[in-house]
Structures are given as structure tokens and as C-alpha cells.
Amino acid sequence: MIWASLPIPALLVGPDGSITEVNPAAETFFNASSRSLIGQPLLDRLSIDAPMEEAFHRARANQSTIFINDVDVTTGERAPVQCNVQVAPMHDNADYLMLLISPRDIADRLGRSMSVKSAAKSAIGMAEMLAHEIKNPLAGISGAAQLISMNANPEDRELTDLIVEETRRIVKLLEQVEQFGNLRPPDRRPVNIHDALDRARKSAMVGFAAHMQIVEDYDPSLPSTLADPDQLMQVFLNLIKNAAEASKGRPGTIRLRTFYDLSLRLRRKSGTPSVLPLTIEIIDDGPGIAPEIAADIFEPFVSGRENGTGLGLALVSKIISDHEGWVQVDSVPGRTAFRVSLPVAPKKMEKS
């Protein structure tokens, strides 16, 4: 029970260096099942930027725990993650070692998320005010251009059409700013995450993701979450749009995956712990996120696309934060995975 409840990846390593046991958090970290991991040489499945064979030898020889801090760890399928690693001999069998991996990315991202949310709130009021004030004159400019075009020659009409088209584009951008600035709390109720995913998938397939293949890998046994169904659908739609645009118009594959994961626990403002076991991954096979913006990808106005507004992922982060959830991303060339973690709806609400 304690082994399965450990919130960090834990493995047992045999005398020959092979994996003999893994906990659920390690399965999530490796993105692989225990069946596929057990019996495999540890250092074939895990790359640790440290002399691990020497650490294993010292732990066995001295019968003491070895601490290795701030090292890059990767499974090959994910970007390197800075971790603290512990190697400890088993008291009942000294030839076997326990390996504990403590990723620092979650704590670091939590700190960034809090600062981003605070900075975003301070900008929301100004953004809403500017959006409102700019939209009014834009409507007048667009209307004037349409009136002029009625009596204009073909050459001048081309210019008035450009004015109308550009004002509409700016209005659309301002509407996104207003949406980002919406401080209305979500209307949360029990929601089946697969219903929200299906709505987003269908909308995407007839529009911006028509050139992509979308693969569904769902765990149908997942319980409901507590969410605003329209806002949750918007989150999934934005993430699928981001994945589709990563292909830059070329055919590609988007994988929608859901599973139950007890490894992520956050602390609410009240101080009470919150478990976020409902996990949704949206994975694309595009070129990945540029390293120089990867750490700030959820901040407003940060975009990896030439004409991107940088509001789509900021809106995703805001909505998930309002739902007491968590969103993160792992990206390497050929595989970018956005992971959304949400709480389970209370049983009394799910039945009602």
C-alpha cells in the first residue's frame, strides 16, 4: 500500500542492474507499464547524467544511502528533467537497491504558475479596458470603409476591403483578450471528460485539424470531474488546435489519451491537499516547442508561431487553474505532450 502510494517514481534494482519492481508513479514517469519495465536493465531505460554504476557500488559496499542532487534524468521519450536521486540498499537484502527519483520540474512549475497567475491578474483589468475602448472606434472605421466602397472604383474598393478585413481581424484578437480577462468563476458540475474531448475532437476535425489523424486512447472507467463543460471543452479545443498547428499544414497524428494517476497532489489555498488523478494528454508528433520559450509557454503573449497571439495557452492555464487543476507540457522534437490533471467530482454530486 505504501509502495503504491509513493508520489514520486520508485524502483527496485537487482544485483544485475535490472528493474525488479516499479511503483505507479514510476510507470507514469516512464510512460510504460510495470510488465514492460520489469526485467529490463535500468540504465537501458533511464539516462541519468551522473556516474550511477559507481553510486550503486558505493551504496552496496557502505550499506548507506547515496544522494545525487540536480541531475538531468530522461527516459528517451521525454525532455530531460532535473531531479534529485536517492539510492538506498534494502535492509533485508543488501544486493537490492531502491532508487527514488524526485523531479524538480513540478515544484518549479508550481512556483512559475503562481507568479504567472499573479502577473496575469494585474494585466487583466488594463487588457479589458483597452479591448472595450478600441472595439468602438474600430466599428466606426469598418462602417466608414464599407460606405466608401459603395461608390469607389475597383482599385479603391480593394483598399477599403483590406481595411474591413484588418479591422475584423483586430476585433477577433480583442475578443480573445476579453475572454482571457473574464473573471467569472466557472459554473462547475459533474462532467464526463470524454464528452468534452469528443465535442472538441469533432469541432477540430471539420476545421483546423482536418489534415490530422486523431487517435483516441481512453480509459472508459474514469469517473466524472467537477468542471464547467463549456470551459473544459474550450481547453481541449485550444490544445488540439495548438497540436494541429504544430504540423505547419503537413499531415500528422494527434493522440488523445486519458488515464488515472494518483502521483500528482497539490495544496489548495486553504492548505488542504488536493489529489488530481484524472489525467488527459494531448500528444502531437510535430517539431516540438522551441527551448527558449518552453519555460514560459503558458504566459500571456508568448507564442511559437509567427502570427500567434500567445493567448490560447494562457487561457488554457487560467481555466485549469480556476478548476483547481494543473496543466504542464513535455516537449522534444517529434513528441509534444500537454497533460491536464483534474480532480474527481464528489460522489454525492456525481449521483445527483
RAGINOR-V336872 format. One record per pair of residues at least 12 apart in sequence whose ideal C-beta (glycine too) atoms are under 10 Angstrom apart, sorted by the first residue. I is the first residue (numbers start at 1). GAP is how many residues later the second one is. D is the distance in whole Angstrom. If there is no record, write none. Layout:
I|GAP|D, I|GAP|D
//
This chain:
2|21|9, 3|18|8, 3|19|10, 3|20|5, 3|21|9, 3|22|10, 3|95|10, 4|19|6, 4|20|6, 4|21|9, 4|258|8, 5|18|8, 5|19|9, 5|20|9, 5|257|7, 5|258|10, 6|17|5, 6|18|8, 6|19|6, 6|20|9, 6|94|8, 6|256|10, 6|257|8, 7|16|9, 7|17|10, 7|18|6, 7|95|9, 7|99|10, 7|255|8, 7|256|5, 7|257|8, 7|258|6, 7|268|10, 8|15|9, 8|17|6, 8|18|9, 8|21|8, 8|75|9, 8|76|9, 8|78|10, 8|92|6, 8|93|6, 8|94|5, 8|95|7, 8|98|10, 8|255|7, 9|13|8, 9|14|7, 9|15|9, 9|16|5, 9|17|4, 9|18|8, 9|19|8, 9|20|4, 9|21|8, 9|37|9, 9|64|9, 9|74|9, 9|76|10, 9|90|8, 9|91|7, 9|92|4, 9|93|8, 9|94|8, 9|254|8, 10|12|7, 10|13|5, 10|14|9, 10|15|7, 10|16|6, 10|19|10, 10|76|9, 10|88|7, 10|89|7, 10|90|5, 10|91|8, 11|12|8, 11|15|5, 11|18|9, 11|19|9, 11|23|10, 11|26|8, 11|27|10, 11|31|7, 11|34|10, 11|35|8, 11|86|9, 11|87|7, 11|88|5, 11|89|8, 11|90|8, 12|14|10, 12|26|9, 12|30|10, 12|78|7, 12|81|10, 12|84|6, 12|85|7, 12|86|6, 12|87|8, 13|28|10, 13|29|5, 13|30|10, 13|39|10, 13|43|7, 13|46|10, 13|74|8, 13|77|10, 13|82|10, 13|83|7, 13|84|5, 13|85|8, 13|86|6, 14|24|10, 14|25|9, 14|27|10, 14|28|9, 14|79|9, 14|81|7, 14|82|6, 14|83|8, 15|41|10, 15|45|9, 15|78|9, 15|79|10, 15|80|4, 15|81|7, 15|82|9, 16|23|10, 16|25|8, 16|26|10, 16|79|9, 17|23|10, 17|24|6, 17|25|6, 17|26|7, 17|27|9, 17|35|9, 17|36|8, 17|39|7, 17|80|9, 18|19|10, 18|20|8, 18|21|6, 18|22|6, 18|23|5, 18|24|7, 18|25|10, 18|26|9, 18|27|10, 19|15|9, 19|17|10, 19|18|5, 19|19|6, 19|20|7, 19|21|5, 19|22|8, 19|23|5, 19|25|10, 19|26|7, 19|27|9, 19|80|9, 20|17|10, 20|18|6, 20|19|8, 20|22|10, 20|76|7, 20|77|10, 21|13|8, 21|16|9, 21|17|7, 21|75|9, 21|77|9, 22|12|5, 22|13|10, 22|14|10, 22|15|5, 22|16|7, 22|77|10, 23|77|10, 23|240|9, 24|236|9, 24|237|7, 24|238|7, 24|239|7, 25|75|10, 25|76|9, 25|78|10, 25|236|8, 25|237|8, 25|238|4, 25|239|9, 26|20|10, 26|73|9, 26|74|10, 26|75|8, 26|237|9, 27|232|10, 27|234|9, 27|236|9, 28|231|8, 28|233|5, 28|234|9, 28|235|6, 28|236|9, 28|251|8, 28|311|10, 29|17|9, 29|44|9, 29|46|7, 29|49|8, 29|52|9, 29|54|10, 29|72|7, 29|74|7, 29|234|8, 30|15|7, 30|16|8, 30|45|5, 30|46|10, 30|47|8, 30|48|9, 31|44|7, 31|46|6, 31|47|7, 31|226|10, 31|250|9, 31|252|10, 31|299|9, 31|304|10, 31|306|9, 32|13|8, 32|43|8, 32|45|9, 42|14|9, 42|55|9, 42|57|7, 43|13|10, 44|32|10, 45|30|7, 45|31|8, 46|27|7, 46|28|8, 46|29|6, 46|30|9, 46|39|10, 46|53|9, 46|55|8, 47|25|8, 47|26|7, 47|27|5, 47|28|8, 47|29|7, 47|33|8, 48|20|8, 48|23|6, 48|24|8, 48|25|5, 48|26|8, 48|32|10, 48|35|8, 48|37|6, 48|51|9, 48|53|9, 49|19|9, 49|21|10, 49|22|5, 49|23|4, 49|24|7, 49|25|9, 49|31|8, 49|33|9, 49|34|10, 50|16|10, 50|18|5, 50|19|10, 50|20|10, 50|21|5, 50|22|9, 50|23|9, 50|33|10, 50|35|7, 51|17|9, 52|14|10, 52|16|8, 52|19|9, 52|33|8, 52|35|8, 52|47|9, 54|12|9, 55|12|9, 55|13|6, 55|30|8, 55|31|10, 55|32|5, 55|42|9, 55|44|9, 56|31|6, 56|33|9, 56|41|6, 56|43|9, 58|29|8, 59|27|9, 59|28|5, 59|29|7, 59|30|5, 59|35|9, 59|38|6, 59|39|9, 59|40|10, 60|27|9, 60|29|6, 60|34|6, 60|35|7, 60|36|9, 60|37|7, 61|28|9, 61|33|10, 62|27|9, 63|25|10, 63|26|5, 63|28|9, 63|31|6, 64|23|10, 64|24|8, 64|25|8, 65|21|6, 65|22|7, 65|23|4, 65|24|8, 65|32|10, 65|33|9, 65|35|9, 66|19|8, 66|20|7, 66|21|4, 66|22|8, 66|23|9, 66|31|9, 66|33|10, 67|17|7, 67|18|8, 67|19|6, 67|20|8, 67|21|10, 67|33|10, 68|15|9, 68|16|7, 68|17|4, 68|18|8, 68|19|7, 69|13|9, 69|14|9, 69|15|5, 69|16|8, 69|17|10, 69|33|9, 69|35|9, 70|12|6, 70|13|8, 70|14|7, 70|15|10, 70|34|8, 71|12|6, 71|13|8, 71|14|6, 71|30|10, 71|33|10, 73|12|7, 73|28|6, 73|29|10, 73|30|8, 73|31|10, 74|258|9, 76|256|9, 77|253|9, 77|255|8, 77|257|10, 77|258|7, 77|260|9, 78|252|5, 78|253|9, 78|254|7, 78|257|8, 78|259|8, 79|26|9, 79|209|8, 79|210|9, 79|212|9, 79|215|8, 79|250|9, 79|251|6, 79|252|6, 79|253|5, 79|254|10, 79|256|9, 79|257|10, 79|258|10, 80|25|10, 80|252|9, 81|20|9, 81|22|5, 81|23|7, 81|24|5, 81|25|9, 81|27|10, 81|249|8, 82|20|10, 82|21|8, 82|22|5, 82|23|7, 82|26|8, 83|17|10, 83|18|5, 83|19|6, 83|20|5, 83|21|6, 83|22|8, 84|16|8, 84|17|8, 84|18|4, 84|19|8, 84|20|7, 85|14|7, 85|15|7, 85|16|6, 85|17|7, 86|12|8, 86|13|7, 86|14|4, 86|15|8, 86|16|8, 87|12|6, 87|13|8, 88|12|7, 103|160|10, 105|190|10, 105|223|8, 105|225|9, 106|157|9, 106|158|7, 106|159|10, 106|160|9, 106|220|8, 106|222|8, 108|187|9, 109|186|9, 109|189|9, 109|217|8, 109|218|9, 109|219|6, 109|220|9, 110|156|7, 110|157|9, 110|216|8, 110|218|10, 112|183|7, 112|184|8, 112|186|8, 112|187|9, 113|153|10, 113|185|7, 113|204|7, 113|207|10, 113|208|7, 113|213|8, 113|214|9, 113|215|9, 114|207|9, 115|184|9, 116|180|8, 116|182|6, 116|183|5, 116|184|8, 116|186|10, 116|198|8, 116|201|7, 116|202|9, 116|205|9, 117|181|10, 117|200|8, 117|201|7, 117|204|6, 117|205|10, 119|180|8, 119|181|8, 120|60|8, 120|61|9, 120|178|9, 120|179|8, 120|180|6, 120|194|7, 120|197|8, 120|198|7, 120|201|9, 121|60|10, 121|62|8, 121|197|9, 123|54|10, 123|57|9, 123|58|8, 123|177|7, 123|178|9, 124|53|9, 124|54|10, 124|56|7, 124|57|4, 124|58|9, 124|59|7, 124|176|9, 124|194|9, 125|56|7, 125|58|9, 126|51|10, 126|55|9, 127|47|9, 127|49|10, 127|50|5, 127|51|8, 127|53|7, 127|54|5, 127|173|8, 127|174|10, 127|184|10, 128|46|10, 128|49|7, 128|50|6, 128|52|9, 128|53|4, 128|54|8, 128|55|9, 129|52|9, 130|44|8, 130|47|8, 130|48|10, 130|51|10, 131|40|9, 131|42|9, 131|43|4, 131|44|8, 131|45|9, 131|46|5, 131|47|5, 131|48|10, 131|49|9, 131|50|7, 132|42|8, 132|45|10, 132|46|7, 132|49|10, 133|41|10, 134|36|7, 134|37|9, 134|39|10, 134|40|6, 134|43|9, 135|32|10, 135|35|9, 135|36|6, 135|39|5, 135|40|8, 135|42|10, 135|43|9, 137|30|10, 138|28|9, 138|29|5, 138|30|9, 138|32|6, 138|33|6, 138|36|8, 139|28|8, 139|32|8, 140|27|10, 141|22|7, 141|23|9, 141|25|9, 141|26|6, 141|29|10, 142|18|10, 142|21|7, 142|22|5, 142|23|9, 142|24|9, 142|25|4, 142|26|7, 142|28|10, 142|29|8, 143|21|9, 143|24|9, 144|16|9, 144|19|9, 144|20|10, 145|12|10, 145|14|9, 145|15|4, 145|16|8, 145|17|9, 145|18|4, 145|19|5, 145|20|10, 145|21|10, 145|22|7, 146|14|7, 146|15|9, 146|17|9, 146|18|6, 147|13|9, 148|12|5, 148|15|9, 149|12|7, 149|14|9, 149|15|8, 169|138|10, 172|137|9, 173|136|6, 173|138|8, 176|133|6, 176|134|10, 176|135|5, 176|136|8, 176|138|10, 176|139|8, 177|123|9, 177|124|10, 177|132|8, 177|134|7, 179|55|9, 179|132|8, 179|136|7, 179|139|10, 179|140|10, 180|120|7, 180|129|10, 180|131|5, 180|132|9, 180|134|6, 180|135|5, 180|138|7, 180|139|10, 181|137|10, 182|49|10, 182|133|9, 182|136|9, 182|137|10, 182|140|10, 183|135|10, 183|139|9, 184|44|9, 184|47|10, 184|138|9, 185|43|9, 185|137|7, 185|138|10, 186|40|9, 186|41|7, 186|42|4, 186|43|9, 186|44|9, 186|45|5, 186|46|8, 186|133|7, 186|136|5, 186|137|6, 186|138|10, 187|40|9, 187|41|5, 187|42|8, 187|43|8, 187|44|8, 188|37|9, 188|38|5, 188|39|6, 188|40|6, 188|41|9, 188|43|9, 188|44|9, 188|134|9, 188|135|7, 188|136|9, 188|157|9, 188|161|9, 189|35|9, 189|36|10, 189|37|7, 189|38|7, 189|39|8, 189|40|7, 189|156|8, 189|160|7, 189|161|10, 189|163|9, 190|33|9, 190|34|4, 190|35|7, 190|36|6, 190|37|8, 190|39|10, 190|154|9, 190|155|4, 190|156|8, 190|157|10, 190|159|5, 190|160|5, 190|161|9, 190|162|8, 191|33|6, 191|34|6, 191|35|7, 191|36|5, 191|37|8, 191|38|5, 191|39|10, 191|40|10, 191|41|6, 191|42|9, 191|132|10, 191|151|9, 191|154|8, 191|159|10, 192|28|10, 192|30|8, 192|31|9, 192|32|5, 192|33|8, 192|35|10, 192|37|9, 192|153|10, 192|158|10, 193|25|9, 193|26|10, 193|29|6, 193|30|9, 193|31|8, 193|32|6, 193|34|8, 193|36|10, 193|39|7, 193|43|9, 193|65|6, 193|85|6, 193|86|9, 193|87|6, 193|147|9, 193|149|7, 194|22|9, 194|24|6, 194|25|9, 194|26|7, 194|28|7, 194|30|10, 194|62|9, 194|64|7, 194|86|9, 195|29|9, 195|34|8, 195|37|9, 195|38|9, 196|29|9, 196|31|8, 196|32|10, 196|33|6, 196|34|9, 196|35|9, 196|36|4, 196|37|5, 196|38|9, 196|39|8, 196|40|6, 196|41|9, 196|84|9, 197|17|10, 197|19|8, 197|21|8, 197|35|9, 197|36|8, 197|38|10, 197|39|5, 197|40|10, 197|42|10, 197|43|9, 197|59|6, 197|61|7, 197|83|7, 197|85|9, 198|18|9, 198|20|9, 198|35|9, 198|38|9, 198|58|9, 199|30|8, 199|31|9, 199|33|9, 199|34|5, 199|35|10, 199|37|8, 199|38|8, 200|14|10, 200|32|9, 200|33|5, 200|34|8, 200|35|8, 200|36|4, 200|37|4, 200|38|9, 200|39|8, 200|40|6, 200|41|9, 200|56|9, 200|82|9, 201|13|6, 201|15|8, 201|35|8, 201|36|9, 201|39|7, 201|53|9, 201|55|7, 202|12|10, 203|30|8, 203|33|9, 203|34|6, 203|37|9, 203|38|10, 204|32|9, 204|33|7, 204|35|10, 204|36|5, 204|37|7, 204|39|9, 204|40|7, 204|50|8, 205|35|9, 205|39|10, 207|30|10, 207|34|9, 207|37|9, 208|29|9, 208|32|8, 208|33|5, 208|34|10, 208|35|10, 208|36|5, 208|37|7, 209|28|10, 209|31|6, 209|32|7, 209|34|8, 209|35|4, 209|36|9, 209|38|9, 209|43|9, 209|45|7, 210|34|9, 211|33|8, 211|36|7, 211|38|7, 211|39|7, 211|40|5, 211|41|8, 212|28|9, 212|31|8, 212|32|5, 212|33|10, 212|34|10, 212|35|7, 212|38|9, 212|39|7, 212|40|5, 212|41|7, 212|42|5, 212|72|8, 212|73|10, 213|38|7, 213|39|7, 213|40|5, 213|41|7, 213|42|9, 213|72|10, 214|26|8, 214|29|9, 214|30|9, 214|39|8, 214|40|5, 214|41|8, 214|42|6, 214|68|10, 215|38|6, 215|39|7, 215|40|5, 215|41|7, 215|42|9, 215|68|9, 216|38|10, 216|39|8, 216|40|5, 216|41|8, 216|42|9, 217|38|6, 217|39|7, 217|40|4, 217|41|7, 217|42|8, 217|64|9, 217|66|9, 218|38|7, 218|39|8, 218|40|5, 218|41|9, 218|62|9, 219|38|9, 219|39|5, 219|40|5, 219|41|6, 219|59|9, 219|60|9, 220|38|9, 221|37|10, 221|38|10, 221|39|8, 222|36|6, 222|37|8, 222|38|6, 222|55|9, 222|56|6, 222|57|9, 222|58|9, 222|120|10, 222|122|9, 223|37|9, 223|54|9, 223|55|7, 223|121|5, 223|122|7, 223|124|8, 223|127|7, 224|54|9, 224|118|10, 224|120|7, 224|121|4, 224|122|10, 224|123|10, 224|125|8, 224|126|5, 225|51|9, 225|52|10, 225|53|5, 225|55|9, 225|98|8, 225|100|8, 225|115|10, 225|116|10, 225|117|4, 225|118|6, 225|119|6, 225|120|6, 225|125|10, 226|52|10, 226|97|7, 226|98|8, 226|99|10, 226|116|8, 226|117|6, 226|118|8, 226|119|4, 226|120|7, 226|123|7, 226|124|9, 227|51|10, 227|92|9, 227|93|9, 227|95|10, 227|96|5, 227|97|10, 227|98|8, 227|115|7, 227|116|9, 227|118|8, 228|91|8, 228|94|8, 228|95|7, 231|84|9, 231|87|10, 231|88|5, 231|89|9, 231|91|8, 231|92|8, 232|48|10, 232|87|8, 232|88|9, 232|91|7, 232|93|10, 232|108|9, 232|110|8, 234|78|10, 234|81|7, 234|82|8, 234|85|7, 235|45|9, 235|47|10, 235|77|10, 235|80|8, 235|81|5, 235|82|9, 235|83|10, 235|84|5, 235|85|6, 235|88|9, 235|90|9, 235|92|8, 235|103|10, 235|105|7, 235|107|10, 236|20|8, 236|44|7, 236|46|7, 236|80|9, 236|102|10, 236|104|8, 237|75|9, 237|79|10, 238|44|10, 238|73|9, 238|74|5, 238|75|7, 238|76|10, 238|77|6, 238|78|5, 238|81|9, 238|100|10, 239|15|9, 239|17|9, 239|41|9, 239|42|10, 239|43|4, 239|45|9, 239|73|8, 239|74|8, 239|77|6, 239|88|9, 239|90|9, 239|99|5, 239|100|10, 239|101|8, 240|14|6, 240|16|8, 240|42|6, 240|44|9, 240|98|10, 241|71|7, 242|12|10, 242|40|8, 242|42|8, 242|44|9, 242|47|10, 242|55|9, 242|61|10, 242|62|9, 242|63|9, 242|66|9, 242|70|6, 242|71|7, 242|74|8, 242|87|10, 242|94|9, 242|96|7, 243|12|9, 243|13|9, 243|39|6, 243|40|8, 243|41|4, 243|42|9, 243|43|7, 243|93|7, 243|94|10, 243|95|8, 244|40|8, 244|42|9, 245|39|9, 245|41|8, 245|59|9, 245|60|6, 245|63|8, 245|67|9, 246|38|5, 246|39|9, 246|40|3, 246|41|7, 246|42|8, 246|43|8, 246|58|8, 246|59|9, 246|85|10, 246|90|7, 247|37|7, 247|38|8, 247|39|5, 247|40|9, 248|38|8, 248|39|8, 248|57|9, 250|36|9, 252|32|6, 252|33|5, 252|34|6, 253|30|8, 253|31|7, 253|32|5, 253|33|10, 254|28|7, 254|29|7, 254|30|5, 254|31|8, 254|32|9, 255|26|7, 255|27|8, 255|28|4, 255|29|8, 255|30|8, 255|80|10, 255|82|9, 256|24|7, 256|25|8, 256|26|6, 256|27|8, 257|22|8, 257|23|7, 257|24|4, 257|25|8, 257|26|7, 257|80|8, 257|82|9, 258|20|8, 258|21|7, 258|22|5, 258|23|8, 258|82|10, 259|18|9, 259|19|9, 259|20|5, 259|21|9, 259|22|8, 260|17|5, 260|18|7, 260|19|7, 260|84|9, 261|14|10, 261|15|8, 261|16|6, 261|17|8, 261|18|5, 261|78|9, 261|80|7, 262|13|6, 262|14|9, 262|15|5, 262|17|10, 263|12|9, 263|13|9, 263|14|9, 263|16|9, 263|78|9, 264|12|5, 264|13|8, 264|15|8, 264|61|10, 264|62|6, 264|64|9, 264|75|9, 264|77|5, 265|12|9, 265|61|10, 265|76|10, 266|58|8, 266|59|9, 266|60|6, 266|75|8, 266|77|9, 268|56|7, 269|55|9, 274|50|6, 274|51|9, 274|52|9, 274|67|10, 274|69|6, 275|66|9, 275|68|7, 275|69|8, 276|44|10, 276|47|10, 276|48|8, 276|49|6, 276|50|6, 276|64|9, 276|65|4, 276|66|6, 276|67|6, 276|68|9, 277|64|8, 277|65|8, 277|66|8, 277|67|6, 278|47|9, 278|62|8, 278|63|7, 278|64|4, 278|65|7, 278|66|6, 278|67|9, 279|47|10, 279|60|6, 279|61|7, 279|62|5, 279|63|8, 280|45|10, 280|47|9, 280|58|9, 280|59|7, 280|60|4, 280|61|8, 280|62|7, 281|49|9, 281|56|5, 281|57|7, 281|58|5, 281|59|8, 281|60|10, 282|47|10, 282|54|9, 282|55|7, 282|56|5, 282|57|8, 282|58|8, 283|47|9, 283|52|7, 283|53|7, 283|54|4, 283|55|8, 283|56|9, 284|47|9, 284|50|9, 284|51|8, 284|52|5, 284|53|8, 284|54|9, 285|48|10, 285|49|6, 285|50|6, 285|51|8, 286|45|9, 286|47|9, 286|48|8, 286|49|9, 286|50|6, 287|17|9, 287|44|9, 287|45|10, 287|46|6, 287|47|8, 287|49|8, 288|16|9, 288|42|10, 288|43|5, 288|44|6, 288|45|4, 288|46|7, 288|47|7, 288|48|5, 289|15|6, 289|40|7, 289|41|9, 289|42|4, 289|43|9, 289|44|10, 289|47|6, 290|14|5, 290|41|9, 291|40|9, 292|12|9, 293|17|9, 294|35|8, 294|36|9, 294|37|6, 294|42|10, 296|14|10, 296|17|10, 297|13|9, 297|16|6, 297|17|9, 297|19|10, 297|20|9, 297|31|10, 297|32|6, 297|34|8, 297|39|10, 297|41|9, 298|12|10, 298|15|5, 298|16|6, 298|17|10, 298|18|7, 298|19|4, 298|20|9, 298|22|9, 298|23|10, 298|29|7, 298|30|9, 298|31|8, 298|40|10, 299|14|8, 299|15|6, 299|18|8, 300|13|9, 300|14|4, 300|15|9, 300|17|9, 300|18|9, 301|13|8, 302|12|8, 304|27|10, 313|14|9, 313|16|8, 313|25|8, 316|22|8, 316|24|8, 319|21|10, 320|20|6, 320|21|8, 320|22|8, 323|17|9, 323|19|6, 323|20|8, 324|18|8, 324|19|6, 325|15|6, 325|16|6, 325|17|4, 325|18|7, 326|13|8, 326|14|8, 326|15|5, 326|16|8, 326|17|10, 327|12|7, 327|13|5, 327|14|7, 327|15|10, 328|12|9, 328|13|8
//
